[in-house]
Amino acid sequence: AEDCAKGMFFNGALSAVAALGGSAAADQCRAASETRKYIDFFNYPITSFLKLTFTAASLLHRDLGGYGPVFHKLGAQAVQDFLATPVGKTLLLLAGKDPKRLLTILPGAFKTAVTYGDRAADFPAPGQAHFTMKRDFMPHPYHEGVLKTVLEAMGVANVRVTGHRTAPLEVTYHITWE
C-alpha cells in the first residue's frame, strides 16, 4: 500500500491508451485500475498502475508490435507528462545540456514521482551510462521509454537504452548517446 505513483502517470497512460486504442480501451484500463479519477499530484497504489498498464498492453500489443512497444510508449508518455510539471522543468534546467548531469540527478526526480525503489547512475566511459533501478515494479521496456525520452527532451542525439534484468525487481539500463 505504501508503494505509490503520482496520478499524472495514470492520467497520461489513460490519454495515451485513448489516443492509441480509442476511448473504449481507455475505459477498460480505467476499470482494471479500480479507480475512476486521478488527481495529478496525489499518490495512488502502484498495483493499480500495473493493472492499468498491463491491461493497456494486452489491448494494444497486436497493433503496436508487441508488449514491449506498448510499455515503451507508456514510459515515453510518463516523461512527457512529468517534464510538463514545474518539477520536470526544473530537472531539465538543472541538467542543462549535460546528459551525465541529468542521469546523476534523475534518481532524485524519481523520488518525487514514486514512493518506492532505489536508482543510481554510473558512467563507465564518455557517452555511456549504467542506470540501475532496484525494487522497481515496471517492465524494463517502460523505463527504456522513460530514459530515452528524457535524454532526447534535452536534445541528446542518438540515444540508445537497453535494459537487462539482474534480479526479480532489478534492472540495469545500458545507455549510450552522442
C-alpha positions as CSV (number, residue, x, y, z in Angstrom):
1,A,0.0,0.0,0.0
2,E,2.9,2.4,0.6
3,D,4.3,1.8,-2.9
4,C,2.7,4.6,-5.0
5,A,3.0,6.7,-8.1
6,K,1.6,10.2,-8.9
7,G,-1.8,10.5,-10.5
8,M,-0.3,12.3,-13.5
9,F,1.2,8.9,-14.7
10,F,-2.2,7.3,-14.6
11,N,-3.8,10.2,-16.5
12,G,-1.0,10.2,-19.0
13,A,-1.3,6.5,-19.6
14,L,-5.0,6.7,-20.0
15,S,-4.6,9.5,-22.5
16,A,-2.0,7.5,-24.4
17,V,-4.3,4.5,-24.5
18,A,-7.2,6.6,-25.7
19,A,-5.0,8.0,-28.5
20,L,-3.7,4.6,-29.5
21,G,-6.7,2.4,-29.0
22,G,-9.7,4.6,-28.5
23,S,-11.9,5.6,-25.6
24,A,-13.2,2.1,-25.1
25,A,-9.7,0.8,-24.5
26,A,-9.0,3.7,-22.1
27,D,-12.3,2.8,-20.2
28,Q,-11.2,-0.8,-19.9
29,C,-7.9,0.3,-18.5
30,R,-9.6,2.7,-16.0
31,A,-11.9,-0.2,-14.9
32,A,-8.9,-2.5,-14.4
33,S,-7.1,0.1,-12.3
34,E,-10.2,0.2,-10.0
35,T,-10.2,4.0,-9.7
36,R,-12.5,6.3,-11.6
37,K,-10.5,9.5,-11.4
38,Y,-6.9,10.5,-10.7
39,I,-5.6,13.8,-9.4
40,D,-2.2,14.5,-10.9
41,F,-0.2,15.2,-7.7
42,F,-1.9,12.7,-5.4
43,N,-0.3,9.3,-4.8
44,Y,-2.1,6.1,-5.9
45,P,-1.0,2.4,-5.4
46,I,1.4,1.1,-8.0
47,T,-0.6,-2.0,-8.0
48,S,-3.4,0.0,-9.7
49,F,-0.9,1.4,-12.2
50,L,0.3,-2.1,-13.0
51,K,-3.2,-3.3,-13.6
52,L,-3.8,-0.3,-15.9
53,T,-0.6,-0.7,-17.9
54,F,-0.8,-4.4,-18.3
55,T,-4.4,-4.1,-19.5
56,A,-3.2,-1.5,-22.0
57,A,-0.5,-3.9,-23.2
58,S,-3.0,-6.7,-23.6
59,L,-5.3,-4.4,-25.6
60,L,-2.7,-2.7,-27.8
61,H,0.1,-5.2,-28.3
62,R,-1.2,-6.5,-31.6
63,D,-1.4,-3.0,-33.1
64,L,1.9,-1.8,-31.8
65,G,4.1,-4.8,-32.5
66,G,4.2,-6.4,-29.1
67,Y,4.1,-5.8,-25.4
68,G,7.5,-4.0,-25.3
69,P,6.5,-1.2,-27.6
70,V,3.3,-0.6,-25.6
71,F,5.3,-0.2,-22.4
72,H,7.9,1.9,-24.2
73,K,5.2,4.3,-25.4
74,L,3.6,4.5,-21.9
75,G,7.0,5.3,-20.4
76,A,7.6,8.0,-23.0
77,Q,4.2,9.5,-22.2
78,A,5.1,9.4,-18.5
79,V,8.2,11.5,-19.1
80,Q,6.3,14.0,-21.3
81,D,3.8,14.5,-18.5
82,F,6.5,14.8,-15.8
83,L,8.5,17.3,-17.9
84,A,5.4,19.5,-18.2
85,T,5.3,20.0,-14.4
86,P,7.3,22.6,-12.5
87,V,9.5,19.8,-11.0
88,G,10.2,18.4,-14.5
89,K,11.0,21.8,-15.9
90,T,13.4,22.3,-13.0
91,L,15.1,19.0,-13.7
92,L,15.8,20.0,-17.3
93,L,17.1,23.4,-16.1
94,L,19.4,21.9,-13.6
95,A,20.8,19.4,-16.1
96,G,21.4,22.0,-18.8
97,K,22.6,20.1,-21.9
98,D,24.7,17.6,-19.9
99,P,23.4,14.0,-20.1
100,K,25.7,12.9,-17.3
101,R,24.3,15.6,-15.0
102,L,20.8,14.7,-15.9
103,L,21.3,11.0,-15.1
104,T,23.1,11.9,-11.9
105,I,20.1,13.9,-10.6
106,L,17.4,11.7,-12.1
107,P,17.3,9.3,-9.0
108,G,16.1,12.4,-7.0
109,A,13.5,13.1,-9.6
110,F,12.2,9.6,-9.3
111,K,11.7,10.1,-5.6
112,T,9.3,13.0,-6.3
113,A,7.3,10.8,-8.7
114,V,7.1,7.4,-6.9
115,T,7.4,6.3,-3.4
116,Y,9.4,3.1,-4.0
117,G,12.7,1.8,-5.4
118,D,16.3,2.9,-5.5
119,R,18.0,4.3,-8.6
120,A,21.7,5.1,-9.3
121,A,23.8,6.0,-12.3
122,D,27.4,5.3,-13.1
123,F,29.5,6.3,-16.1
124,P,31.9,3.7,-17.5
125,A,33.0,5.8,-20.4
126,P,32.2,9.1,-22.2
127,G,28.8,8.9,-23.9
128,Q,27.8,5.8,-21.8
129,A,25.9,5.2,-18.6
130,H,24.5,2.4,-16.5
131,F,21.3,3.4,-14.7
132,T,20.3,0.8,-12.1
133,M,16.8,0.5,-10.7
134,K,16.2,-1.7,-7.7
135,R,12.8,-2.6,-6.3
136,D,11.0,-1.2,-9.3
137,F,7.8,-2.9,-10.5
138,M,7.5,-1.7,-14.1
139,P,8.7,-3.9,-17.0
140,H,12.0,-2.7,-18.4
141,P,10.6,-1.5,-21.8
142,Y,8.6,1.1,-19.8
143,H,11.8,2.6,-18.3
144,E,13.6,2.3,-21.6
145,G,11.0,4.7,-22.9
146,V,11.4,6.9,-19.9
147,L,15.2,7.2,-20.1
148,K,15.3,7.6,-23.9
149,T,12.6,10.2,-23.9
150,V,14.1,12.3,-21.0
151,L,17.5,12.4,-22.7
152,E,16.0,13.3,-26.1
153,A,13.9,16.0,-24.4
154,M,17.2,17.8,-23.5
155,G,18.5,17.5,-27.1
156,V,20.8,14.5,-26.7
157,A,21.3,12.7,-30.1
158,N,21.4,9.0,-30.9
159,V,20.2,7.8,-27.6
160,R,20.1,4.0,-27.1
161,V,18.7,2.4,-24.0
162,T,18.7,-1.3,-23.3
163,G,17.5,-2.8,-20.0
164,H,18.9,-6.1,-18.6
165,R,17.1,-7.7,-15.7
166,T,19.6,-8.6,-13.0
167,A,17.1,-9.7,-10.3
168,P,13.3,-10.1,-10.0
169,L,12.8,-6.3,-9.3
170,E,16.2,-5.0,-10.5
171,V,17.2,-3.8,-14.0
172,T,20.4,-2.2,-15.2
173,Y,19.9,0.0,-18.2
174,H,22.8,0.5,-20.6
175,I,22.6,3.9,-22.1
176,T,24.7,5.4,-24.9
177,W,24.5,8.7,-26.7
178,E,26.5,11.0,-28.9
